[in-house]
Amino acid sequence: MKITWYGHSCFYIETRGIKLLFDPYPEVEDDLIGDVDYILVTHEHSDHYGKTPLIARLRDATVIGPKPVYLMAIADGITKVEEVEWGEEIELEGGVKVKVVYAEHPSSQYPVGYLIFGDKVLYHPGDTYSSPRFRELRKYKIDILLIPISGRSTANEREAADIVEALRPKMAIPMHYGIYSSADVESFKRELQKRRIWTLVREFKPEETLEV
């Protein structure tokens, strides 16, 4: 699995030959993004839906998202779009599966997160605060957690540590900071250390790629 961070909550994932793009925010450099098979949008806010219509047209990609995202994509003239709901599981090419899960983001009409089952199990929770419901996801043995830490309408460093404590992923990659807000990755690491949680925290630079 290859993981590239384009800033904010925008990640590009390649797994089993399938190319996934998450939450392309308005200022993302779309020229840097290669072929895309699916664009997965966690909710309707502009810093996540952003360049979805443009990239969907340029790359002939299918947009996946909850009802508000689906309606926005249809209104923007996108025809390759699929509506999803909490608890739903869909299968893509190459045996890649996507499970749609709950997100704790009250300012959104219908926020979701996505569990990706490919070469590894990856979880993009979208914008979320901590929630007791996350303990239910520990059974999926998450390899890679993309975790918001900014505290701006989403988890801050301490709450992000709460989520990691609930999920116990092998690796956590901080996101949702650096474009519209700031955060302290070292503070997030210290929160985990205080709790004796030894999840590997991998801090990315924009456009950096990691193969796992």
C-alpha positions as CSV (number, residue, x, y, z in Angstrom):
1,M,0.0,0.0,0.0
2,K,1.3,3.5,-1.0
3,I,0.1,6.5,1.0
4,T,0.7,10.1,-0.1
5,W,-0.4,13.1,1.9
6,Y,-1.4,16.3,0.0
7,G,-2.2,18.3,3.1
8,H,-5.2,18.8,5.3
9,S,-7.2,15.6,5.1
10,C,-6.4,14.8,1.5
11,F,-4.6,11.4,1.0
12,Y,-3.9,9.4,-2.1
13,I,-3.9,5.6,-1.5
14,E,-2.8,2.9,-3.9
15,T,-3.6,-0.6,-3.0
16,R,-4.0,-3.8,-5.1
17,G,-3.8,-1.6,-8.2
18,I,-6.7,0.6,-7.1
19,K,-6.1,4.4,-6.7
20,L,-8.2,6.2,-4.1
21,L,-8.2,9.9,-3.3
22,F,-9.7,11.2,0.0
23,D,-11.1,14.7,0.7
24,P,-9.5,16.9,-2.0
25,Y,-9.7,20.4,-0.4
26,P,-10.0,23.5,-2.6
27,E,-6.3,24.5,-2.7
28,V,-4.9,21.0,-3.4
29,E,-2.5,20.9,-6.3
30,D,-4.5,18.6,-8.6
31,D,-1.8,18.6,-11.2
32,L,0.3,16.6,-8.8
33,I,-2.3,13.9,-8.4
34,G,-2.1,11.0,-10.9
35,D,-4.8,8.7,-12.1
36,V,-7.7,8.3,-9.7
37,D,-10.3,5.5,-9.7
38,Y,-12.4,6.6,-6.7
39,I,-12.8,9.9,-4.8
40,L,-14.0,9.2,-1.3
41,V,-15.5,12.2,0.4
42,T,-16.2,12.1,4.2
43,H,-18.7,14.9,4.3
44,E,-20.1,17.9,2.5
45,H,-17.9,20.8,4.0
46,S,-15.9,22.7,1.4
47,D,-12.5,21.8,2.9
48,H,-13.3,18.2,2.1
49,Y,-15.5,18.3,-1.0
50,G,-13.3,21.0,-2.5
51,K,-11.9,20.0,-5.9
52,T,-14.0,16.8,-6.1
53,P,-15.9,17.8,-9.2
54,L,-12.8,19.0,-11.1
55,I,-10.7,15.9,-10.3
56,A,-13.7,13.6,-11.0
57,R,-14.0,15.0,-14.5
58,L,-10.3,15.2,-15.2
59,R,-9.6,11.6,-14.0
60,D,-12.9,10.0,-14.9
61,A,-13.2,9.0,-11.3
62,T,-16.2,7.7,-9.4
63,V,-17.2,9.8,-6.4
64,I,-18.3,8.0,-3.2
65,G,-19.9,9.8,-0.3
66,P,-22.9,10.2,2.0
67,K,-26.2,11.7,0.8
68,P,-25.2,15.4,1.1
69,V,-22.0,14.7,-1.0
70,Y,-24.0,12.6,-3.5
71,L,-26.5,15.5,-4.0
72,M,-23.7,18.0,-4.4
73,A,-21.9,15.9,-6.9
74,I,-25.1,15.3,-8.9
75,A,-25.8,19.1,-8.9
76,D,-22.2,19.6,-10.2
77,G,-22.9,17.4,-13.1
78,I,-21.0,14.3,-11.9
79,T,-22.6,11.1,-13.2
80,K,-20.3,8.6,-11.7
81,V,-21.3,8.9,-8.1
82,E,-22.3,6.5,-5.4
83,E,-24.2,7.3,-2.2
84,V,-23.2,5.4,0.9
85,E,-24.5,5.1,4.5
86,W,-23.1,4.1,7.9
87,G,-22.6,0.4,8.2
88,E,-22.6,-0.2,4.5
89,E,-19.8,-2.2,2.9
90,I,-18.9,-2.0,-0.8
91,E,-16.4,-3.9,-2.9
92,L,-14.2,-2.3,-5.5
93,E,-11.9,-3.9,-8.1
94,G,-9.0,-6.0,-7.0
95,G,-10.9,-7.3,-4.0
96,V,-10.5,-3.9,-2.2
97,K,-13.4,-3.4,0.3
98,V,-14.7,-0.2,1.8
99,K,-16.7,-0.1,5.0
100,V,-18.5,3.1,5.8
101,V,-18.5,4.0,9.5
102,Y,-19.8,6.6,11.9
103,A,-18.0,10.0,12.5
104,E,-18.6,12.3,15.4
105,H,-18.8,15.7,13.6
106,P,-22.0,17.5,14.7
107,S,-21.7,20.4,12.3
108,S,-22.1,18.0,9.3
109,Q,-25.4,16.7,8.0
110,Y,-24.1,13.1,7.6
111,P,-20.4,12.6,8.3
112,V,-18.7,9.3,7.7
113,G,-15.3,7.6,7.9
114,Y,-14.0,4.9,5.7
115,L,-12.2,1.6,6.5
116,I,-10.2,0.4,3.6
117,F,-9.4,-3.3,3.3
118,G,-6.6,-3.8,0.8
119,D,-3.0,-4.8,1.3
120,K,-3.4,-3.3,4.8
121,V,-6.4,-2.1,6.8
122,L,-6.5,1.7,6.7
123,Y,-9.0,4.0,8.4
124,H,-9.8,7.6,7.3
125,P,-12.2,8.9,10.0
126,G,-12.8,12.2,8.3
127,D,-13.5,15.1,10.7
128,T,-14.3,13.5,14.0
129,Y,-14.2,14.0,17.8
130,S,-13.6,11.1,20.1
131,S,-16.6,8.8,20.6
132,P,-17.2,5.6,22.6
133,R,-18.4,4.0,19.3
134,F,-14.8,3.8,18.1
135,R,-14.1,0.9,20.4
136,E,-16.3,-1.2,18.2
137,L,-13.8,-0.7,15.4
138,R,-10.8,-2.2,17.3
139,K,-11.9,-5.7,16.1
140,Y,-10.8,-4.7,12.5
141,K,-7.1,-4.6,13.7
142,I,-6.3,-1.3,11.9
143,D,-2.8,-1.0,10.5
144,I,-2.9,2.7,9.6
145,L,-5.0,5.4,11.2
146,L,-5.2,8.8,9.5
147,I,-6.0,11.0,12.5
148,P,-7.2,14.6,12.8
149,I,-5.4,16.6,15.5
150,S,-6.1,20.3,14.9
151,G,-9.0,20.8,17.3
152,R,-10.8,22.9,14.7
153,S,-14.2,21.3,14.5
154,T,-12.5,18.0,15.0
155,A,-10.2,16.2,17.6
156,N,-7.3,18.0,19.1
157,E,-4.1,16.4,20.2
158,R,-5.5,15.0,23.4
159,E,-8.8,13.7,21.8
160,A,-6.7,12.2,18.9
161,A,-4.9,10.2,21.6
162,D,-8.2,9.1,23.0
163,I,-9.1,7.7,19.5
164,V,-5.8,6.0,19.2
165,E,-6.3,4.5,22.6
166,A,-9.7,3.1,21.6
167,L,-8.5,1.7,18.2
168,R,-4.9,0.7,18.9
169,P,-3.7,0.9,15.3
170,K,-0.1,-0.1,14.4
171,M,0.6,3.4,12.9
172,A,-1.1,6.8,13.2
173,I,-0.6,9.6,10.6
174,P,-1.6,13.0,11.8
175,M,-3.8,15.1,9.5
176,H,-6.2,18.1,9.4
177,Y,-3.6,20.7,10.2
178,G,-1.1,22.9,8.4
179,I,-3.5,24.3,5.8
180,Y,-6.4,26.0,7.6
181,S,-5.2,25.4,11.2
182,S,-2.1,24.4,13.2
183,A,-1.4,21.6,15.7
184,D,1.5,20.2,17.6
185,V,2.4,16.7,16.5
186,E,4.9,16.4,19.4
187,S,2.1,17.2,21.9
188,F,0.1,14.3,20.3
189,K,3.0,12.0,20.7
190,R,3.5,13.0,24.4
191,E,-0.2,12.3,25.0
192,L,0.3,8.7,23.7
193,Q,3.5,8.3,25.7
194,K,1.8,9.4,28.9
195,R,-0.7,6.6,28.4
196,R,2.0,4.1,27.5
197,I,0.5,3.6,24.0
198,W,3.3,2.6,21.6
199,T,1.5,3.2,18.3
200,L,4.0,4.5,15.8
201,V,3.3,8.1,14.9
202,R,4.5,8.9,11.3
203,E,4.5,12.6,10.6
204,F,4.3,13.4,6.9
205,K,5.5,16.4,4.9
206,P,3.1,17.6,2.1
207,E,3.4,15.4,-1.0
208,E,5.4,12.8,0.8
209,T,4.8,9.1,0.0
210,L,5.2,6.1,2.2
211,E,5.0,2.5,1.1
212,V,3.9,0.0,3.8
